[in-house]
Each structure stands twice: as structure tokens, then as C-alpha cells.
Amino acid sequence: MLDEKELVAALRRRDAAAFSQLFAAYSDKIYRLAAGLLENEDEAEGVVQDAFMRLIERLDQFEGRSKLGTWLYRVAYNLSMDRLRRRRPLLTLNDGDDDGSLPIPAIYTDWRAAPEAVFESSELTAELDKAIATLPDSLKAVFILREKEGLSTGECAEVLCISVGAVKVRLHRARLHLREQLAAYFQELV
């Protein structure tokens, strides 16, 4: 396995093994991000292909100020958002008028009372995926990158070109939204 600098140097030399290493490390992650945002597997596969094509075409523009993986996530995010804009031309990614207050959940369920087996069930995973699909795009992107892909708050901010504080607020709002969406599911269990 090549380290980051060696990998970039090998990619610039058009080393096929380096490209294979990068593809193996990030193709599934980029696919999950795109699939989560676009909710369409075919389009997500297209984003993966386009992201790696863009890498090949524009590797000389990579300055190394961020990790190569973060750069790839950013490319995939931008490609996904472009596809969403073409699909929904009036889509806005701004949070709108933000008075600093956070929404208060209409339904509150204490999930601690739910049996542990529920948290490991495929049924819960399906319910969670449905709830994630209802998130606004700006919240969905942060949630997928942070919670599903495991990026740090700083890396999420870099990928999305927003502040660390904005990532934290959006992640909190996403969690509140998901908590409310899943409340009815958990009430049936308790």
C-alpha cells in the first residue's frame, strides 16, 4: 500500500496499480454518498465513474492541501448536486432564514427502553434508510458523510465547503429529524 504522497505521485505517472488502489479504497464510499443523495443506484454508479474520470482529467489541479479522499468526496458531492439540480431546478441548499433556534420534535420516544436486538435488525436499517431519504439535501449530505462514511466534522466541512459550525448544526438537525421520523417505529416496540 502506498502512502498519500506516493499514491499521488504514482497517479500522476498514470500507474494503473495506484489507480486500482485508490478505486478499491474509495469507490464504495463514493457510491454510498451518491446513492444516499440521489436515491438512485444507476445515477450513483454514474457519479462514481464521473468522479474517477474527473480525477484522471484533473489530477494536476490537486494541490495536496487536503487528503486525496476528501478531494474525491468533494468531486462526488458536486457531481451528485449537479444531477439533483438538473432533476429539480428550483432546489436550494441554503437553510433559509436561520434564527439560530433548533426545531423541537413533535414526538419524543425514549429509545433506551427498546430491546438491543432491535438496533441490530434489518427492519430498523430499512426504516432508517427511509427516514434518511426524507432529509433535506443539505442535511442528508452531512449525515451521510459524518455518520455513514465516518468523516470527521472538519472533513465534512471541507467536502461541503461550509464551516465546521454549520456541519455541527446540520448534523444536529438531521439527527432531530431522524429521531422524529423513527419515533412511531420505536413506540410500537416499547
C-alpha positions in Angstrom: 0.0 0.0 0.0 1.3 3.4 -1.0 1.0 6.4 1.4 -0.8 9.5 0.2 2.2 11.3 -1.3 3.4 8.2 -3.1 -0.1 7.4 -4.3 -0.5 10.9 -5.8 2.9 10.7 -7.5 2.1 7.3 -8.9 -1.3 8.5 -10.1 0.4 11.4 -11.9 2.7 8.9 -13.6 -0.5 7.1 -14.7 0.3 4.0 -12.7 -2.5 1.5 -13.1 -1.8 -0.2 -9.8 -2.1 3.2 -7.9 -5.4 3.9 -9.6 -6.6 0.4 -8.6 -5.6 1.0 -5.0 -7.5 4.4 -5.0 -10.5 2.9 -6.7 -10.6 0.0 -4.2 -10.4 2.3 -1.3 -13.0 4.9 -2.3 -15.4 3.6 -5.0 -17.8 2.0 -2.5 -17.7 5.1 -0.3 -18.4 7.5 -3.1 -21.2 5.2 -4.3 -22.8 5.3 -0.9 -22.6 9.1 -0.7 -24.1 9.5 -4.2 -26.8 6.8 -3.7 -27.8 8.4 -0.4 -28.1 11.8 -2.0 -29.6 10.8 -5.4 -31.7 7.8 -4.2 -31.0 6.2 -7.5 -28.4 3.4 -7.9 -27.8 3.9 -11.6 -27.1 7.6 -11.2 -24.9 6.8 -8.2 -22.8 4.4 -10.4 -22.6 7.2 -12.9 -21.3 9.6 -10.2 -18.6 7.1 -9.3 -17.5 6.8 -12.9 -17.6 10.5 -13.4 -15.7 11.2 -10.2 -12.8 8.9 -11.1 -12.8 10.3 -14.7 -12.5 13.8 -13.2 -9.7 12.6 -11.0 -7.8 11.3 -14.1 -8.5 14.5 -16.1 -7.7 17.0 -13.3 -5.2 15.4 -11.1 -2.7 18.1 -12.0 -5.1 20.6 -10.2 -4.8 18.6 -6.9 -2.6 20.7 -4.7 -2.4 18.4 -1.7 -3.9 20.9 0.7 -6.5 18.2 1.6 -6.4 14.4 1.5 -7.0 12.9 -1.9 -10.0 11.0 -0.5 -11.5 14.3 0.8 -11.0 15.8 -2.7 -12.7 12.8 -4.3 -15.7 13.1 -1.9 -15.9 16.8 -2.9 -16.0 15.9 -6.6 -18.6 13.2 -6.0 -20.7 15.6 -3.9 -20.6 18.3 -6.6 -21.5 15.8 -9.3 -24.4 14.5 -7.2 -25.7 18.0 -6.5 -25.4 18.8 -10.3 -27.6 15.8 -11.0 -30.1 16.9 -8.4 -30.2 20.5 -9.8 -30.9 19.1 -13.2 -33.7 17.0 -11.7 -35.1 19.8 -9.6 -34.1 23.2 -11.0 -35.5 25.2 -8.1 -33.7 23.2 -5.4 -31.9 25.4 -2.9 -29.3 24.1 -0.5 -29.5 27.1 1.8 -31.0 26.6 5.2 -33.1 29.7 4.6 -33.7 32.2 7.3 -31.9 30.8 10.3 -32.8 32.5 13.6 -30.4 30.1 15.4 -33.2 28.1 17.0 -33.5 24.4 16.6 -36.7 22.6 15.7 -38.5 20.9 18.6 -39.5 17.3 17.8 -43.3 16.8 17.8 -42.9 13.2 19.0 -40.4 12.1 21.6 -39.6 8.5 22.3 -37.1 7.2 24.8 -35.2 4.7 22.7 -33.2 3.4 25.7 -36.2 1.2 26.5 -36.1 -0.6 23.2 -34.6 -4.1 23.1 -31.0 -4.2 21.9 -31.8 -6.7 19.2 -34.0 -4.1 17.5 -30.9 -1.9 16.9 -29.3 -4.7 15.0 -32.3 -5.7 12.9 -32.5 -5.3 9.1 -36.0 -3.9 9.7 -34.6 -1.0 11.6 -32.0 -0.4 8.9 -34.7 -0.3 6.3 -36.7 2.2 8.4 -33.6 4.3 9.0 -32.9 4.4 5.2 -36.5 5.5 4.6 -36.1 8.2 7.2 -32.7 9.4 5.7 -34.4 9.7 2.3 -36.8 12.3 3.8 -34.0 14.6 5.0 -33.5 17.8 3.0 -30.4 17.5 0.8 -28.2 19.8 2.9 -28.9 17.7 6.0 -28.7 14.4 4.1 -25.2 15.2 2.8 -23.9 16.0 6.2 -25.5 12.9 7.8 -24.2 10.5 5.2 -20.7 11.9 5.2 -20.4 12.1 9.0 -22.4 9.1 10.3 -22.3 6.6 7.4 -18.9 7.3 5.9 -17.2 8.3 9.2 -15.6 11.5 8.0 -14.6 14.0 10.7 -16.5 17.2 11.2 -13.6 19.1 9.6 -13.5 16.8 6.6 -17.3 17.2 6.2 -16.9 20.9 6.3 -14.1 20.7 3.6 -16.1 18.5 1.3 -19.3 20.6 1.6 -17.4 24.0 1.6 -19.2 25.1 4.8 -17.9 25.9 8.3 -17.4 23.4 11.0 -20.2 25.1 13.0 -22.6 24.7 10.0 -21.7 21.0 9.9 -22.5 20.6 13.6 -25.8 22.4 13.3 -26.9 20.5 10.2 -25.9 17.2 11.8 -27.9 18.1 14.9 -30.9 19.0 12.8 -30.6 15.8 10.8 -30.5 13.7 13.9 -33.6 15.5 15.3 -35.4 15.0 12.1 -34.5 11.3 12.0 -35.4 10.9 15.7 -38.9 12.3 14.9 -39.3 10.1 11.8 -38.4 7.0 13.7 -40.4 7.8 16.8 -43.5 6.0 15.7 -41.5 2.9 14.8 -39.9 2.8 18.3 -43.2 3.5 20.0 -44.6 0.3 18.6 -41.7 -1.6 20.1 -41.7 -0.2 23.6 
